[in-house]
Amino acid sequence: MNKSWSKIALVAVLVALVVGFFYSGATEYLTLDYLKSQKDNFAEFYENNRAMTFAAYAVGYILVTSLSLPGAAILTLAGGAVFGVALGTVVVSFASTIGATCAFLVSRYLLQGAVQEKFGDKLKKINQGIQEEGAFYLFTLRLVPAFPFFVINLVMGITPIRTVVFFFVSQIGMLPGTIVYVNAGTQLAQIEAVRDILSIELIGSFVLLGVFPIIAKKLVGLLRPRLSKE
């Protein structure tokens, strides 16, 4: 099977999975109301079937994030509600990063060649910037909740950033938000809407935390010639 046919086959599989997800009515189970109503049942099932619950949750989370499906925020809250802060943070952190990396690789395989070939000249400066400071930009994007994570996964896939850099920077960058949502999941009864979890002050803190490495690197670049002369 040549590359073109393999891409067509991959697209067909992805479309089938997405259509199956919505057709099955799975979206009805990825809501805050359903999670709150079933919290005790999930906790009881976890107590009796720890390994199965852990594995099913991790696989489900990876599928949702890798296919860019809605429901990651609810799943993160569920992780806190069922597993607690410590274990919930670990499983969500790895599952979300693995899923994001899968989406990144799919985007790279399907789109990077065509986009770079068609817009290579226009993307030359962007590619250079990503190669030089891609980790800093990705870190900032991951920390700021204003940017949908699935968009970041897909867009980064067409850039020259290395997969290993994408994986580890994504995991570190998403960790603060993961902890916030997992911890909120332990207080599920008090949450009325997912949007209530992040306050303006908390978002501002994430923005500052993400922008700081870029500002620091720029300042070092500006000061280096002066320090060398001195």
C-alpha positions in Angstrom: 0.0 0.0 0.0 1.5 3.3 -1.1 1.5 6.4 1.1 -1.5 8.0 -0.5 -3.7 4.9 0.1 -2.4 4.6 3.7 -3.5 8.2 4.3 -6.9 7.6 2.8 -7.3 4.5 5.0 -6.2 6.5 8.1 -8.7 9.2 7.4 -11.5 6.7 6.9 -10.7 5.1 10.2 -10.6 8.4 12.0 -13.9 9.5 10.4 -15.5 6.2 11.4 -14.4 6.6 15.0 -15.6 10.1 15.3 -19.0 9.3 13.7 -19.3 6.3 15.9 -18.6 8.4 19.0 -21.4 10.8 18.2 -23.8 8.2 16.8 -23.4 6.1 19.9 -24.6 8.9 22.1 -21.4 9.0 24.1 -21.7 12.8 24.5 -24.6 12.3 26.9 -22.2 10.6 29.4 -19.5 13.3 29.1 -21.5 15.9 30.9 -21.1 17.5 34.4 -24.6 16.5 35.4 -24.1 12.8 34.5 -20.7 12.7 36.3 -22.2 14.2 39.4 -25.1 11.8 39.4 -22.9 8.7 38.9 -19.9 9.7 41.1 -20.7 7.3 43.9 -21.3 4.4 41.4 -17.9 5.1 39.7 -16.2 5.2 43.1 -17.7 1.9 44.1 -16.8 0.3 40.9 -13.2 1.5 41.2 -13.0 0.1 44.7 -14.0 -3.4 43.4 -12.1 -3.2 40.1 -9.1 -1.0 40.4 -7.0 -2.2 37.5 -9.9 -2.4 35.1 -11.1 1.1 36.0 -7.7 2.6 35.7 -7.0 1.0 32.3 -10.4 1.8 30.9 -10.2 5.4 32.0 -6.7 5.9 30.6 -7.6 4.3 27.2 -10.8 6.3 27.0 -9.0 9.6 27.8 -6.3 8.9 25.2 -9.0 8.1 22.6 -10.9 11.3 23.3 -7.9 13.6 23.2 -6.2 11.8 20.2 -9.4 12.2 18.2 -10.0 15.8 19.4 -13.4 14.9 20.8 -15.3 16.9 23.4 -15.2 15.7 26.9 -11.6 16.0 28.1 -12.5 18.5 30.8 -15.2 16.2 32.2 -12.9 13.3 32.1 -10.3 15.2 34.0 -12.9 16.1 36.7 -13.8 12.4 36.8 -10.2 11.5 37.4 -10.1 13.7 40.5 -13.4 12.4 41.7 -12.6 8.7 41.4 -8.8 8.5 41.8 -8.1 11.5 44.1 -5.6 14.3 43.4 -2.3 12.4 43.4 -3.2 9.4 41.3 -5.7 11.4 39.2 -3.0 13.9 38.3 -0.6 11.2 37.2 -3.0 9.3 35.0 -4.5 12.4 33.5 -1.1 14.0 32.8 0.2 11.0 30.9 -3.1 10.1 29.2 -3.7 13.7 28.0 -0.1 14.0 26.8 -0.1 10.6 25.0 -3.5 11.6 23.3 -2.2 15.0 22.3 0.9 13.4 20.8 -1.2 11.0 18.9 -3.2 13.9 17.4 0.1 15.7 16.7 1.5 12.7 14.8 -1.7 12.2 12.8 -1.7 15.9 11.8 2.0 15.6 10.9 1.5 12.5 8.8 -1.6 13.8 7.0 -0.9 17.5 6.6 2.7 18.5 7.2 4.0 17.5 3.8 1.2 19.1 1.8 1.2 22.3 3.8 5.0 22.8 3.9 5.2 22.0 0.1 2.5 24.5 -0.8 3.3 27.3 1.7 7.0 26.5 2.4 8.3 30.0 1.4 5.7 31.7 3.5 6.4 29.4 6.5 10.1 29.7 6.3 10.4 32.3 9.1 7.8 30.5 11.2 9.7 27.2 10.8 12.9 28.8 11.8 11.3 30.4 14.9 9.8 27.0 15.9 13.1 25.3 15.5 14.8 27.9 17.6 12.2 28.7 20.3 9.4 26.2 19.6 9.6 24.7 23.1 9.0 28.2 24.7 6.1 29.0 22.5 4.5 25.6 23.0 4.9 25.9 26.8 3.1 29.3 26.7 0.3 27.9 24.6 -0.2 25.0 26.9 -0.4 27.1 30.0 -2.9 29.6 28.6 -6.5 28.1 28.9 -7.7 30.5 26.2 -6.2 28.3 23.4 -8.1 24.9 22.7 -5.5 22.2 23.2 -6.7 20.2 20.2 -6.0 23.2 17.9 -2.4 23.3 19.3 -2.0 19.6 18.7 -3.0 19.9 15.0 -1.2 23.1 14.3 2.1 22.0 15.9 1.9 18.8 13.8 2.6 20.8 10.6 5.6 22.6 12.2 9.2 21.1 12.4 9.1 20.8 16.2 10.4 17.4 17.3 8.0 14.9 18.7 10.0 14.3 21.9 10.0 18.0 22.5 6.3 18.3 21.9 5.6 15.4 24.3 7.6 16.6 27.3 6.9 20.3 26.9 3.2 19.5 26.6 3.2 17.4 29.7 5.0 20.1 31.7 2.9 22.9 30.3 -0.4 21.2 30.8 0.4 20.0 34.4 -0.7 23.2 36.3 -4.1 23.1 34.6 -4.4 19.4 35.1 -3.8 19.8 38.8 -6.4 22.5 39.0 -9.1 20.4 37.2 -8.2 17.2 39.0 -8.4 18.9 42.4 -11.7 20.5 41.4 -13.0 17.0 40.6 -12.5 16.0 44.3 -15.0 18.8 45.1 -17.4 17.8 42.4 -20.6 18.6 44.3 -19.7 22.2 44.6 -19.1 22.7 40.8 -22.1 24.1 38.9 -20.3 24.6 35.5 -16.9 23.7 34.1 -16.2 27.3 33.3 -16.4 28.2 36.9 -13.2 26.3 37.7 -10.8 28.9 36.3 -10.9 32.4 37.7 -9.5 35.5 36.0 -6.7 35.6 38.5 -5.8 32.0 37.9 -5.8 32.4 34.1 -3.6 35.5 34.6 -1.2 33.5 36.6 -0.9 30.9 33.9 -0.3 33.5 31.3 2.5 35.1 33.3 4.0 31.7 34.0 4.0 30.8 30.3 5.3 34.1 29.0 8.1 34.4 31.6 10.5 31.9 29.9 10.2 33.8 26.6 10.8 37.2 28.2 13.8 35.8 30.1 15.3 34.4 27.0 14.8 37.6 25.1 16.4 39.6 27.9 19.4 37.2 28.0 19.8 37.7 24.2 19.8 41.4 24.6 22.2 41.5 27.5 24.7 38.9 26.1 26.4 41.3 23.6 26.8 44.0 26.3 28.1 41.6 28.9 30.6 40.1 26.3 32.0 43.6 25.6 32.4 44.3 29.3 
